[in-house]
Amino acid sequence: MSIHSARSIDVHAHAVLPGTMGAAGPYGPEIGADGPGRPWFRVGDYRLDGVRYRGSAFMDVDLRLDNMQASGIEFQLLSPNPLTYFHHIESGQAIRYCRHHNDELAALVSQHPTRLAALASLPMQDPEAASEELRRAVGELGMLGACIGSELPLALDSDLLNDFYATLCDLNVPLFIHPAPPGIDGPAGDKRLHRFELEVILGFASQEALTIATLILGGVMARHPTLDICISHGGGAIAVLADRLADATRRRPWSPDDLRQDGAFEALLSRFWLDNHVHDESVLTLLERHVGREHIVLGTNFSGWDQPKNINVDDPQTKQMADNARRLLRASL
């Protein structure tokens, strides 16, 4: 088995690496427990309680492979734990952490190349360093692209990120964007989302839709016509907001001239790749209308609370998503 022959390819799977504990200095990450059944994970002043990483598929690669087999996932693309993007800490510390993280992750997937591949962690507070680490991760470590958060110190459409996006195009690799809960190492965000895990359940959907809107309205997709970006959770709320956004670009005074034409917004939206982790088949139907069935890929948030139970590798839709993932990851036969 390999990425070239796998019938199911999961592009939304996070890894927590034992060898990176403490690699960001005072920011951690640090793992521990207050007693049986009371695990915690610390990043800076942020502490996640009640999620078990140690002894789970997040950290134990043998358990990951066993659970993949049981779940019907033949190949998996590993990305950084969103709690450890470290996009808002001092740049020097972030650069050192990302290099160490990528070395650790590359070593892990190199032991299981027929089942696993990886996306790089990048120090996005320093776009030049991010481009440099991306080149190293792809060229030297064999990673298939990069994964970043949706909230950076710079706006996603900042001119200061143009060279970074150009580097992705030059290397011909995709970018996966996945939100992080607010307040880890950046702004605290809306305090109303701090209850009931709404920063994840609702906040992520908002961030993902905002990411797509920013990249289109801010001109990033137009400036980089070969840029491939995959957004987690089906692009969040974009499925139900796309037509409203498109109408706004045709009618509102702030819209640039190149987006005022009928179909202009829709054409740029259709270039995005979206995972199918949306919990609702009717949402998938909407997403297929916006980006086409050929731009939907399998994503599970593997080992998370919301992981789907089983993947049917014989389902034609699963097979098509695997073919889509191969095109996204430049691994087509």
C-alpha positions in Angstrom: 0.0 0.0 0.0 1.1 3.6 -0.6 -0.4 7.0 -1.2 -0.5 6.1 -4.9 -2.8 3.0 -4.4 -4.7 3.8 -1.1 -8.4 3.7 -1.5 -8.9 6.2 1.4 -6.7 9.1 2.2 -7.4 11.2 5.3 -6.0 14.7 5.0 -7.2 16.0 8.4 -5.3 14.2 11.1 -3.2 15.9 13.9 -0.1 14.5 15.6 1.1 15.3 19.1 4.8 14.5 19.2 6.4 13.4 22.5 9.8 14.7 21.4 8.5 18.3 21.1 7.5 18.6 24.7 9.3 21.7 26.1 10.7 22.6 22.7 9.1 26.1 22.8 10.8 27.0 26.1 8.4 28.7 28.6 5.5 28.1 26.2 5.8 24.4 26.5 4.1 22.4 25.2 3.7 20.4 28.4 1.6 17.4 29.2 0.5 16.0 32.5 -2.3 14.8 34.7 -3.8 15.8 38.0 -4.8 12.3 38.7 -6.4 9.3 37.0 -8.7 10.5 34.2 -7.7 14.1 34.6 -5.1 14.8 31.8 -4.1 18.3 30.8 -2.0 19.9 28.0 -0.4 23.3 28.5 0.7 25.9 25.9 1.9 29.1 27.4 -0.9 30.3 29.8 -3.5 28.2 28.0 -4.4 24.8 29.5 -6.6 22.2 27.9 -8.2 19.9 30.5 -9.8 16.5 29.9 -8.3 15.5 26.5 -6.1 12.5 26.7 -3.1 12.7 24.4 -0.7 10.3 26.1 -1.7 6.7 25.4 -3.9 7.7 22.5 -3.5 7.6 18.7 -2.5 11.3 18.8 0.9 10.3 20.3 1.2 6.5 19.9 1.9 5.7 16.2 1.3 2.0 16.6 -2.1 2.7 18.1 -2.7 5.2 15.3 -2.0 2.6 12.6 -4.2 0.0 14.3 -7.0 2.5 14.6 -6.6 3.5 11.0 -6.9 -0.1 10.0 -10.0 -0.6 12.1 -11.6 2.7 10.7 -10.9 2.0 7.0 -8.2 4.6 6.5 -5.5 3.3 4.4 -3.3 6.5 4.2 -3.1 9.5 6.4 -1.6 13.0 6.1 -0.4 14.2 9.5 -0.5 17.9 10.5 0.5 19.9 13.6 -1.7 20.0 16.7 -3.5 23.3 16.3 -2.7 24.1 19.9 1.0 24.3 19.0 1.0 26.6 15.9 2.9 29.2 18.0 2.1 31.9 15.4 2.1 34.7 18.0 5.2 34.1 20.2 8.7 35.6 19.6 9.9 34.7 16.1 13.2 33.2 17.2 11.5 30.8 19.5 8.9 29.9 16.9 11.5 29.3 14.2 13.4 26.9 16.6 10.2 25.1 17.6 9.0 24.6 14.0 12.3 23.2 12.9 12.4 20.8 15.8 8.7 19.8 15.3 9.2 19.2 11.5 12.3 17.1 12.2 10.4 15.0 14.7 7.4 14.6 12.4 9.5 13.7 9.4 11.3 11.0 11.5 7.9 9.6 12.5 6.5 9.3 9.0 9.7 8.0 7.6 9.2 4.8 9.7 5.8 4.2 8.0 6.1 5.7 4.5 3.4 3.4 3.1 0.8 4.7 5.6 1.8 8.2 6.6 2.9 11.5 5.2 3.3 15.0 6.8 2.6 18.7 6.5 5.1 21.2 7.9 4.7 23.5 10.8 5.8 27.1 10.0 6.7 30.3 11.9 4.2 32.6 10.3 5.1 35.6 12.4 8.2 35.8 10.2 7.2 35.3 6.5 10.7 35.0 5.3 11.6 32.4 7.9 8.3 30.6 7.1 9.3 30.4 3.4 12.8 29.2 4.3 11.4 26.4 6.6 8.9 25.4 4.0 11.6 24.9 1.4 13.6 22.9 3.9 10.6 20.8 5.0 9.7 19.9 1.4 13.1 19.7 -0.1 15.0 18.0 2.7 12.4 16.3 4.9 10.0 15.2 2.1 6.9 16.9 3.4 4.0 17.3 1.1 3.1 20.9 2.0 2.3 23.0 5.1 -0.3 23.5 7.7 -1.0 26.9 9.4 -3.6 28.5 11.5 -6.3 30.9 10.3 -5.4 33.7 12.6 -1.8 35.1 12.1 -0.1 38.3 13.3 -0.5 39.5 9.7 -3.7 39.5 7.8 -3.9 36.5 5.4 -4.1 39.0 2.4 -1.1 41.1 3.6 1.4 42.0 0.9 4.1 40.8 3.3 2.8 37.2 2.7 3.1 37.4 -1.1 6.5 35.8 -1.2 5.3 33.0 1.1 2.4 32.2 -1.2 4.8 32.4 -4.1 7.0 29.9 -2.4 4.1 27.4 -2.2 3.5 27.9 -5.9 7.2 27.5 -6.8 7.5 24.3 -4.8 4.1 23.1 -6.2 2.8 22.1 -2.8 -0.6 22.9 -1.1 -1.4 24.8 2.1 -3.8 23.4 4.7 -5.4 26.0 6.9 -7.0 24.9 10.2 -8.1 27.2 13.0 -6.8 27.1 16.6 -8.9 28.0 19.6 -8.4 31.7 20.3 -6.3 32.8 23.3 -3.6 30.1 23.2 -0.8 32.4 22.1 -2.7 35.1 20.4 -5.8 37.3 20.9 -8.4 36.0 23.3 -11.3 36.4 20.9 -15.0 36.7 21.7 -15.5 35.7 25.4 -19.0 34.4 24.5 -17.4 31.5 22.7 -15.5 30.4 25.8 -18.5 28.3 27.1 -19.6 24.9 25.8 -16.5 24.6 23.6 -18.2 27.1 21.2 -14.8 28.4 20.2 -14.3 25.1 18.4 -17.9 24.2 17.4 -18.9 27.7 16.2 -15.7 29.6 16.2 -13.9 27.3 13.9 -16.7 27.6 11.3 -16.5 31.4 11.5 -12.7 31.4 11.1 -12.8 29.0 8.2 -15.4 31.1 6.3 -13.5 34.3 7.1 -10.3 32.7 5.8 -11.8 31.9 2.4 -13.5 35.3 2.2 -10.2 37.1 3.0 -8.2 35.1 0.5 -10.6 35.9 -2.3 -11.6 39.5 -1.4 -8.1 40.4 -0.5 -6.8 39.3 -3.9 -4.6 36.4 -2.8 -6.2 33.8 -5.0 -6.1 36.2 -8.0 -2.4 37.2 -7.4 -1.4 33.5 -7.2 -3.4 31.6 -9.8 -1.7 28.3 -9.2 -2.0 28.4 -5.4 -3.9 25.4 -3.9 -5.4 25.8 -0.4 -7.4 23.2 1.5 -9.6 24.4 4.4 -10.7 22.2 7.3 -14.3 21.3 8.2 -15.6 21.9 4.7 -14.7 25.6 4.9 -16.8 26.1 8.0 -19.8 28.3 7.3 -18.9 29.0 3.7 -21.4 26.6 2.3 -24.3 28.8 3.4 -22.6 32.2 2.9 -21.0 31.8 -0.5 -23.9 33.1 -2.5 -24.3 36.1 -0.1 -20.6 36.9 -0.4 -20.8 36.6 -4.2 -23.8 39.0 -4.4 -21.9 41.5 -2.2 -18.9 41.5 -4.5 -21.2 42.5 -7.4 -23.1 45.2 -5.5 -21.1 46.7 -2.7 -18.8 49.8 -3.2 -15.7 48.2 -1.6 -15.5 45.4 -4.1 -12.6 45.5 -6.6 -13.4 45.7 -10.2 -12.2 42.2 -11.0 -14.8 40.7 -8.6 -17.8 42.7 -9.9 -18.4 40.5 -12.9 -20.9 37.7 -12.7 -19.2 34.5 -11.7 -15.9 36.1 -10.7 -16.2 35.3 -7.0 -17.6 31.8 -7.7 -14.6 31.0 -10.0 -12.1 31.8 -7.3 -14.1 30.0 -4.6 -14.1 26.9 -6.8 -10.3 26.7 -6.6 -10.4 25.8 -2.9 -10.2 22.3 -1.6 -12.4 21.4 1.3 -12.5 18.3 3.5 -15.8 16.5 4.1 -15.7 16.8 7.9 -19.1 18.5 8.1 -21.5 16.1 9.9 -24.3 16.7 7.3 -24.7 15.3 3.8 -26.9 18.2 2.7 -23.9 20.5 3.5 -21.7 18.3 1.3 -24.2 18.8 -1.5 -23.9 22.5 -1.2 -20.1 22.3 -1.1 -20.1 20.2 -4.3 -22.1 23.0 -6.0 -19.6 25.6 -4.9 -16.2 23.8 -5.5 -17.1 20.7 -7.4 -17.0 17.1 -6.3 -13.4 16.9 -7.5 -12.3 19.3 -4.8 -13.7 17.5 -1.8 -11.3 15.4 0.2 -11.6 13.0 3.1 -11.0 14.6 6.5 -11.7 12.9 9.9 -10.0 14.9 12.7 -8.6 11.5 13.5 -8.8 10.4 17.2 -10.8 13.6 18.0 -14.2 13.5 19.6 -15.9 14.1 16.3 -14.1 11.4 14.2 -16.5 9.5 12.0 -16.9 5.9 13.0 -16.0 4.0 9.8 -14.8 4.8 6.3 -16.1 2.4 3.5 -13.1 2.0 1.2 -15.4 0.5 -1.5 -17.7 3.5 -1.6 -17.2 5.3 -4.9 -17.3 8.6 -3.1 -14.4 7.5 -0.9 -12.4 6.4 -3.9 -13.0 9.7 -5.6 -11.9 11.6 -2.5 -8.7 9.6 -2.5 -8.1 10.5 -6.1 -8.8 14.1 -5.3 -6.3 14.0 -2.4 -3.7 12.5 -4.7 -4.1 15.5 -7.1 -4.0 17.9 -4.2 -0.9 16.3 -2.8 0.8 15.9 -6.2 0.8 12.1 -5.8 -1.3 11.0 -8.8 -0.2 8.0 -10.7 
